[in-house]
Amino acid sequence: MTKSRKIYVTISWILVVVCMGFIFSLSAQNGEESSDLSGSFVMAILEWLKLDVDEGLLRTCAHCLEFMGLSLLIFNATYATCEKKITPLIAFAGTVLYAITDEIHQIFVPGRAFQISDILVDSTGALIGIIASFIALKIILYITKRRKTNGNS
């Protein structure tokens, strides 16, 4: 493995850990802090977009997006590191496992609780992220192959 490849792999996994740390820090907030933070953030976005959307729906979408982001990062890091054929499976399993541990963590945070529905939302985000990663990968590989083919003509 080249030095630049090692750096790429290392940075990819660091980004996974940073994303997990971000999710962990949000989950470590007690119920009131979490509600205040997401409520003020949500209200600012809604006012900026001039939308009237249910806050619960927006919080669900945020949950989905944070785990979609995690699955994108795990997909990328795994693809850079491991057997390519199992990358989607590893990325999905890793993200869902983290979603489960995130809910377990919330049992110990005042005002928070373990919710199966959150795991389902997080898993849906993971699946969307993996599908998006897979499509992006196929497009990149197709473009790369075409460039090589056209360059050799």
For each residue, the residues with C-beta under 8 A, 3 or more apart:
1: 5 6 9
2: 5 6
3: 6 7
4: 7 8
5: 1 2 8 9 80
6: 1 2 3 9 10
7: 3 4 10 11
8: 4 5 11 12 80
9: 1 5 6 12 13 77 80 81
10: 6 7 13 14
11: 7 8 14 15
12: 8 9 15 16 73 76 77 80 81
13: 9 10 16 17 77 81
14: 10 11 17 18
15: 11 12 18 19 73 76 77
16: 12 13 19 20 70 73 74 77
17: 13 14 20 21
18: 14 15 21 22
19: 15 16 22 23 66 69 70 73
20: 16 17 23 24 70 98
21: 17 18 24 25
22: 18 19 25 26 66
23: 19 20 26 27 66 67 70 98 102
24: 20 21 27 28 102 105
25: 21 22 28 29
26: 22 23 29 34 37 66
27: 23 24 102 105 106 109 112
28: 24 25 105 109
29: 25 26 33 34 37 109
30: 33 34 109 110 111 112
31: 34 35 109 110 111 112
32: 35 36 111
33: 29 30 36 37
34: 26 29 30 31 37 38 111 112
35: 31 32 38 39
36: 32 33 39 40
37: 26 29 33 34 40 41
38: 34 35 41 42 55 59 62
39: 35 36 42 43 55
40: 36 37 43 44
41: 37 38 44 45
42: 38 39 45 46 55 58 59 62
43: 39 40 46 47 55
44: 40 41 47 48
45: 41 42 48 49 58
46: 42 43 49 50 51 52 53 58
47: 43 44 50
48: 44 45
49: 45 46
50: 46 47
51: 46
52: 46
53: 46 57 58
54: 57 58
55: 38 39 42 43 58 59
56: 59 60
57: 53 54 60 61
58: 42 45 46 53 54 55 61 62
59: 38 42 55 56 62 63
60: 56 57 63 64 121
61: 57 58 64 65
62: 38 42 58 59 65 66
63: 59 60 66 67 118 121 122 125
64: 60 61 67 68 121 122 124 125 128
65: 61 62 68 69 125
66: 19 22 23 26 62 63 69 70 122 125
67: 23 63 64 70 71 95 98 99 121 122 123 125 126 129
68: 64 65 71 72 125 126 128 129 132
69: 19 65 66 72 73 129
70: 16 19 20 23 66 67 73 74 95 98 126 129
71: 67 68 74 75 91 92 94 95 125 126 127 128 129 130 133
72: 68 69 75 76 129 130 132 133
73: 12 15 16 19 69 70 76 77
74: 16 70 71 77 78 90 91 94 95
75: 71 72 78 79 87 88 91 129 130 133 134
76: 12 15 72 73 79 80 133
77: 9 12 13 15 16 73 74 80 81
78: 74 75 81 82 87 90 91 94
79: 75 76 82 84 87 133 137
80: 5 8 9 12 76 77
81: 9 12 13 77 78
82: 78 79 86 87 90
83: 86 87
84: 79 87
85:
86: 82 83 89 90
87: 75 78 79 82 83 84 90 91
88: 75 91 92 130 133 134
89: 86 92 93
90: 74 78 82 86 87 93 94
91: 71 74 75 78 87 88 94 95 126 129 130 133
92: 71 88 89 95 96 123 126 127 130
93: 89 90 96 97
94: 71 74 78 90 91 97 98
95: 67 70 71 74 91 92 98 99 122 123 125 126 129 130
96: 92 93 99 100 119 122 123 126
97: 93 94 100 101
98: 20 23 67 70 94 95 101 102
99: 67 95 96 102 103 118 119 122 123 126
100: 96 97 103 104 119
101: 97 98 104 105
102: 23 24 27 98 99 105 106 118 122
103: 99 100 106 107 114 115 116 118 119
104: 100 101 107 114
105: 24 27 28 101 102 108 109
106: 27 102 103 109 112 113 114 115
107: 103 104 112 113 114
108: 105
109: 27 28 29 30 31 105 106 112
110: 30 31
111: 30 31 32 34
112: 27 30 31 34 106 107 109
113: 106 107
114: 103 104 106 107
115: 103 106 118 119
116: 103 119 120
117: 120 121
118: 63 99 102 103 115 121 122
119: 96 99 100 103 115 116 122 123
120: 116 117 123 124
121: 60 63 64 67 117 118 124 125
122: 63 64 66 67 95 96 99 102 118 119 125 126
123: 67 92 95 96 99 119 120 126 127
124: 64 120 121 127 128
125: 63 64 65 66 67 68 71 95 121 122 128 129
126: 67 68 70 71 91 92 95 96 99 122 123 129 130
127: 71 92 123 124 130 131
128: 64 68 71 124 125 131 132
129: 67 68 69 70 71 72 75 91 95 125 126 132 133
130: 71 72 75 88 91 92 95 126 127 133 134
131: 127 128 134 135
132: 68 72 128 129 135 136
133: 71 72 75 76 79 88 91 129 130 136 137
134: 75 88 130 131 137 138
135: 131 132 138 139
136: 132 133 139 140
137: 79 133 134 140 141
138: 134 135 141 142
139: 135 136 142 143
140: 136 137 143 144
141: 137 138 144 145
142: 138 139 145 146
143: 139 140 146 147
144: 140 141 147 148
145: 141 142 148 149
146: 142 143 149 150
147: 143 144 150 151
148: 144 145 151 152
149: 145 146 152 153
150: 146 147 153
151: 147 148
152: 148 149
153: 149 150
